[in-house]
Amino acid sequence: MKEYYERKRKEGKAYGVVLNAVKFKLVGRMFAVVKRGTPFVELMTYKK
C-alpha cells in the first residue's frame, strides 16, 4: 500500500484523493477476506 500511495502522490494527486483511494482498496480487501472466510493473500504484483 505504501508504494501505491507514494506512486499516486508522485503522479500529482492530492493527499485526500490518494487517501480515499487507499481506503477504498483496504475496504475491498477486508470485505473479500470476510466474504471468503480466508486470510488475505496478495496474488498479483503491480508495476512500480
GROMACS elastic network, one bead per residue, 0.5 to 0.9 nm:
[ bonds ]
;  ai    aj funct       b0    kb
    1     4     6  0.50312   500
    1     5     6  0.61282   500
    1     6     6  0.85973   500
    1    22     6  0.70947   500
    1    25     6  0.87110   500
    1    26     6  0.86981   500
    2     5     6  0.50466   500
    2     6     6  0.61279   500
    2     7     6  0.84978   500
    3     6     6  0.51391   500
    3     7     6  0.60011   500
    3     8     6  0.85692   500
    3    48     6  0.75471   500
    4     7     6  0.51380   500
    4     8     6  0.62034   500
    4     9     6  0.86258   500
    4    18     6  0.89048   500
    4    22     6  0.79021   500
    4    46     6  0.89448   500
    4    48     6  0.81998   500
    5     8     6  0.53169   500
    5     9     6  0.62401   500
    5    10     6  0.87002   500
    5    18     6  0.63840   500
    5    19     6  0.76202   500
    5    21     6  0.85521   500
    5    22     6  0.69640   500
    6     9     6  0.50811   500
    6    10     6  0.61646   500
    6    11     6  0.86360   500
    6    18     6  0.89512   500
    7    10     6  0.51470   500
    7    11     6  0.63317   500
    7    12     6  0.89850   500
    7    48     6  0.76792   500
    8    12     6  0.67651   500
    8    13     6  0.58536   500
    8    14     6  0.86038   500
    8    18     6  0.64081   500
    9    12     6  0.52206   500
    9    13     6  0.51399   500
    9    14     6  0.68503   500
    9    15     6  0.71101   500
    9    18     6  0.69660   500
   10    13     6  0.72790   500
   13    16     6  0.83725   500
   13    17     6  0.64601   500
   13    18     6  0.63609   500
   14    17     6  0.53121   500
   14    18     6  0.63031   500
   14    19     6  0.85953   500
   15    18     6  0.53125   500
   15    19     6  0.60592   500
   15    20     6  0.86732   500
   16    20     6  0.61330   500
   16    21     6  0.85954   500
   17    20     6  0.52729   500
   17    21     6  0.63328   500
   17    22     6  0.87904   500
   18    21     6  0.50436   500
   18    22     6  0.62305   500
   18    23     6  0.86135   500
   19    22     6  0.51480   500
   19    23     6  0.61739   500
   19    24     6  0.86055   500
   20    23     6  0.50043   500
   20    24     6  0.60797   500
   20    25     6  0.86391   500
   21    24     6  0.50879   500
   21    25     6  0.63131   500
   21    26     6  0.87420   500
   22    25     6  0.51378   500
   22    26     6  0.62507   500
   22    27     6  0.86656   500
   23    26     6  0.51081   500
   23    27     6  0.61007   500
   23    28     6  0.85365   500
   24    27     6  0.52215   500
   24    28     6  0.61761   500
   24    29     6  0.86814   500
   25    28     6  0.51845   500
   25    29     6  0.62933   500
   25    30     6  0.87146   500
   26    29     6  0.51147   500
   26    30     6  0.61416   500
   26    31     6  0.85669   500
   27    30     6  0.50499   500
   27    31     6  0.60520   500
   27    32     6  0.85647   500
   28    31     6  0.51568   500
   28    32     6  0.62337   500
   28    33     6  0.87289   500
   29    32     6  0.51315   500
   29    33     6  0.62861   500
   29    34     6  0.87649   500
   29    40     6  0.74021   500
   30    33     6  0.51312   500
   30    34     6  0.62912   500
   30    35     6  0.85569   500
   30    40     6  0.81116   500
   31    34     6  0.52020   500
   31    35     6  0.59746   500
   31    36     6  0.84778   500
   32    35     6  0.50630   500
   32    36     6  0.59267   500
   32    37     6  0.80728   500
   32    38     6  0.85013   500
   32    40     6  0.81494   500
   33    36     6  0.53734   500
   33    37     6  0.56053   500
   33    38     6  0.55606   500
   33    39     6  0.59175   500
   33    40     6  0.59495   500
   34    37     6  0.50874   500
   34    38     6  0.72746   500
   34    39     6  0.85871   500
   35    38     6  0.82240   500
   36    39     6  0.84719   500
   38    41     6  0.87222   500
   42    45     6  0.76297   500
   45    48     6  0.88913   500
